[in-house]
Amino acid sequence: MPGRFPLVTDFPSSLVLTITPPPSPQPPTNVLILLHGLGDTNTAFTALGRNLCLPETACISLQAPTPLPFDLGGFHWGDDIIFDQASGKMDFDTGFDKARKVIGDEVILKGLTDKCGYQRREIMIFGFGQGGMAGLAVAAYLSPTVSSSKDELGGVISIGGPLPSLVNAPSAGKAKTHVIVLGGHSNTLVTSSAITTIKNIFGFVEFKQWKRAGDGMPTNRDEMMPIMQFFAQRLRSGKGVPQGSVEIG
């Protein structure tokens, strides 16, 4: 039986989130969780969820649980705030136990699966920067290994977000959840060593390197195309697979 449309009341009142219904009036078959970057709020990704207009997919734009200090504005997914002494910039990788509990336990397990009736395979995560790191940490936490018959998450899209350093490799094989990671050709956190680390944890990893420098959000059709192709492969359809098409996973 398909899951029902999630409501704000399905989640703890302490969480700040917005829920965008799918473009058609039918109940959503999938749920996409949107995780903003360091120092942002969920507002911009609420608009992203509307603009993606994914069929049969409800979008939940979740705000990170912890505000930045010193009246800097915005929120972060880390367990701590650490400033790099050389650059003066905030470190992205400061532990993700709190994010794992909020996203993995409260939103996915207790909210979407227990209360709304979704399977893990019907839930995807899209994260930018530190939000992408949080998404990968949650997927490693919830995903069964490749050899398991249990359902994995639908997939994780991480833009400019490597795997957090404190995520350990599964003891019984690689995690089953499919992952796509995107970043710039230079001035990026998604280095070749970062991709190797992700591939050590997850069994199905795609990497798309943009022609431009930096890890910003996609700016054109070519940069967005791999993400839309990943959605096409991983989102499920309650209407069945059209004649002549193949549903992957």
C-alpha positions as CSV (number, residue, x, y, z in Angstrom):
1,M,0.0,0.0,0.0
2,P,1.5,3.4,-1.0
3,G,2.4,5.9,1.7
4,R,0.1,8.9,2.4
5,F,1.0,12.5,1.9
6,P,3.2,13.6,4.9
7,L,2.0,16.4,7.2
8,V,4.0,18.8,9.3
9,T,2.4,17.2,12.4
10,D,4.0,13.9,11.5
11,F,7.3,15.3,12.7
12,P,8.6,16.8,16.0
13,S,7.4,20.4,16.5
14,S,11.0,21.5,17.1
15,L,11.8,20.9,13.4
16,V,11.4,23.6,10.8
17,L,10.3,22.2,7.5
18,T,8.0,22.8,4.5
19,I,6.3,20.2,2.5
20,T,5.5,20.6,-1.2
21,P,3.0,18.3,-2.9
22,P,3.7,16.7,-6.3
23,P,2.4,18.5,-9.3
24,S,-0.5,16.1,-9.9
25,P,-3.2,15.5,-7.3
26,Q,-2.5,11.8,-6.8
27,P,-0.8,10.7,-3.6
28,P,3.0,10.8,-3.8
29,T,4.8,7.6,-4.5
30,N,8.2,9.2,-3.5
31,V,9.5,11.7,-0.9
32,L,12.5,13.9,-1.6
33,I,14.2,15.4,1.4
34,L,16.1,18.6,0.6
35,L,19.0,19.7,2.8
36,H,20.4,23.2,2.5
37,G,24.0,24.2,2.8
38,L,26.0,25.7,5.7
39,G,24.6,29.0,6.9
40,D,21.4,28.9,4.9
41,T,17.8,28.2,5.8
42,N,15.2,25.9,4.3
43,T,13.5,28.7,2.3
44,A,15.6,28.5,-0.9
45,F,15.2,24.7,-1.0
46,T,11.4,25.0,-0.6
47,A,11.5,26.9,-3.9
48,L,13.8,24.3,-5.3
49,G,11.2,21.6,-4.5
50,R,8.5,23.5,-6.3
51,N,10.8,24.2,-9.3
52,L,11.9,20.5,-9.7
53,C,8.2,19.6,-10.2
54,L,9.0,15.9,-9.9
55,P,6.1,13.6,-10.8
56,E,4.6,11.6,-7.9
57,T,7.1,13.1,-5.5
58,A,6.5,15.2,-2.3
59,C,9.4,17.4,-1.4
60,I,10.4,18.2,2.3
61,S,12.7,21.1,2.7
62,L,14.2,20.6,6.2
63,Q,16.1,23.3,8.1
64,A,19.2,22.3,10.0
65,P,18.6,22.1,13.7
66,T,21.4,24.5,15.0
67,P,21.7,28.2,14.4
68,L,25.1,29.7,13.7
69,P,26.7,31.7,16.5
70,F,27.5,35.4,16.8
71,D,24.3,36.5,15.0
72,L,25.7,35.3,11.7
73,G,22.3,34.1,10.6
74,G,21.5,30.8,9.1
75,F,21.8,27.2,10.4
76,H,24.2,24.3,10.2
77,W,24.1,20.5,10.3
78,G,27.3,19.9,12.3
79,D,27.7,18.8,15.9
80,D,30.0,21.8,16.5
81,I,31.4,25.0,15.1
82,I,35.1,25.0,14.2
83,F,36.9,27.9,12.4
84,D,40.0,27.1,10.4
85,Q,42.8,29.2,11.9
86,A,44.5,29.7,8.5
87,S,41.5,30.7,6.4
88,G,39.1,31.9,9.1
89,K,36.3,29.9,7.4
90,M,34.0,27.5,9.1
91,D,34.8,23.8,8.9
92,F,32.1,21.8,7.2
93,D,33.1,18.5,8.8
94,T,32.4,18.8,12.5
95,G,30.5,15.6,13.3
96,F,27.0,14.6,12.1
97,D,25.5,12.6,15.0
98,K,22.8,15.3,15.5
99,A,21.9,15.4,11.8
100,R,21.8,11.6,11.6
101,K,19.3,11.5,14.5
102,V,17.1,14.3,13.1
103,I,17.1,13.2,9.5
104,G,17.5,9.5,9.9
105,D,15.5,8.7,13.0
106,E,13.0,11.5,13.4
107,V,12.2,12.3,9.8
108,I,12.7,9.1,7.9
109,L,12.2,6.2,10.3
110,K,9.6,7.7,12.8
111,G,7.9,10.1,10.4
112,L,7.9,8.8,6.8
113,T,8.1,5.1,7.4
114,D,6.3,4.5,10.7
115,K,3.6,7.2,10.4
116,C,3.2,7.8,6.7
117,G,3.9,4.2,5.5
118,Y,6.7,4.9,3.0
119,Q,9.3,2.3,2.3
120,R,12.9,3.4,2.5
121,R,13.4,2.8,-1.2
122,E,10.7,5.5,-1.9
123,I,12.7,8.2,0.0
124,M,15.6,10.2,-1.6
125,I,17.9,12.9,-0.2
126,F,19.2,15.9,-2.1
127,G,21.9,17.9,-0.2
128,F,24.1,20.9,-1.0
129,G,27.5,21.4,0.7
130,Q,27.2,20.5,4.3
131,G,23.7,19.3,3.6
132,G,25.1,16.8,1.1
133,M,27.5,15.6,3.8
134,A,24.6,15.1,6.2
135,G,22.7,13.2,3.5
136,L,25.6,10.8,2.9
137,A,26.0,10.3,6.7
138,V,22.3,9.4,7.0
139,A,22.5,7.0,4.0
140,A,25.5,5.2,5.4
141,Y,23.6,4.9,8.8
142,L,20.3,3.6,7.3
143,S,21.5,1.7,4.2
144,P,21.8,-2.1,4.3
145,T,24.8,-3.7,2.6
146,V,24.8,-4.7,-1.1
147,S,24.3,-8.4,-0.2
148,S,21.3,-7.7,2.0
149,S,17.7,-8.2,0.8
150,K,16.5,-5.2,2.9
151,D,15.5,-2.0,1.1
152,E,18.0,0.8,0.7
153,L,17.1,4.5,0.4
154,G,16.0,5.6,-3.0
155,G,19.3,7.5,-3.5
156,V,21.4,10.5,-2.4
157,I,22.4,13.5,-4.5
158,S,25.3,15.4,-3.0
159,I,26.4,18.7,-4.6
160,G,29.8,19.7,-3.2
161,G,29.5,17.5,-0.2
162,P,32.1,14.7,0.5
163,L,31.6,11.9,3.1
164,P,32.1,13.0,6.7
165,S,35.4,11.8,8.1
166,L,33.7,10.0,11.1
167,V,31.6,7.7,8.9
168,N,33.0,4.2,9.1
169,A,32.8,1.5,6.4
170,P,30.2,-1.2,7.0
171,S,31.6,-4.4,8.5
172,A,29.7,-6.7,6.2
173,G,30.1,-5.1,2.8
174,K,29.4,-1.7,1.1
175,A,26.2,0.2,1.6
176,K,23.4,-0.5,-0.9
177,T,22.0,3.0,-1.4
178,H,22.8,4.6,-4.8
179,V,24.7,7.9,-4.7
180,I,25.6,10.6,-7.2
181,V,28.1,13.3,-6.2
182,L,28.8,16.5,-8.2
183,G,31.4,19.2,-8.0
184,G,33.6,21.6,-9.8
185,H,36.9,20.7,-11.6
186,S,38.8,22.9,-9.2
187,N,38.3,24.8,-5.9
188,T,36.1,21.8,-4.8
189,L,35.6,19.7,-1.7
190,V,34.8,16.7,-4.0
191,T,38.4,15.7,-4.8
192,S,39.5,12.4,-6.2
193,S,40.4,11.2,-2.8
194,A,37.0,12.2,-1.5
195,I,35.3,10.1,-4.2
196,T,37.6,7.1,-3.4
197,T,36.4,7.4,0.2
198,I,32.7,7.5,-0.8
199,K,33.3,4.4,-3.0
200,N,34.8,2.6,-0.1
201,I,31.5,3.0,1.8
202,F,28.8,2.8,-1.0
203,G,28.5,0.1,-3.6
204,F,26.9,2.3,-6.3
205,V,28.5,5.7,-6.8
206,E,28.4,8.1,-9.8
207,F,30.6,11.2,-10.0
208,K,30.0,14.1,-12.3
209,Q,32.7,16.8,-12.5
210,W,31.6,20.1,-13.9
211,K,33.7,22.1,-16.4
212,R,33.7,25.2,-14.1
213,A,35.4,25.7,-10.8
214,G,33.6,25.6,-7.4
215,D,30.8,23.6,-5.9
216,G,27.9,25.9,-6.3
217,M,24.4,24.8,-7.3
218,P,23.9,23.9,-11.0
219,T,23.8,26.9,-13.3
220,N,22.7,25.4,-16.6
221,R,21.1,22.5,-18.4
222,D,24.3,20.5,-18.8
223,E,25.1,20.7,-15.1
224,M,21.5,19.8,-14.1
225,M,21.1,16.9,-16.6
226,P,23.0,14.2,-14.5
227,I,20.7,15.0,-11.5
228,M,17.5,14.7,-13.6
229,Q,18.8,11.4,-15.1
230,F,19.5,10.1,-11.6
231,F,15.9,11.0,-10.6
232,A,14.6,9.2,-13.7
233,Q,16.5,6.1,-12.7
234,R,15.7,6.1,-9.0
235,L,12.2,7.6,-8.5
236,R,9.4,5.0,-8.5
237,S,6.1,5.3,-10.3
238,G,2.7,4.2,-8.9
239,K,1.4,4.3,-12.4
240,G,3.7,1.5,-13.6
241,V,6.5,1.7,-16.2
242,P,5.4,3.1,-19.6
243,Q,5.5,0.7,-22.5
244,G,9.0,0.5,-24.0
245,S,10.6,1.9,-20.8
246,V,12.7,0.1,-18.2
247,E,12.5,0.8,-14.4
248,I,15.9,0.5,-12.9
249,G,16.1,-0.6,-9.2
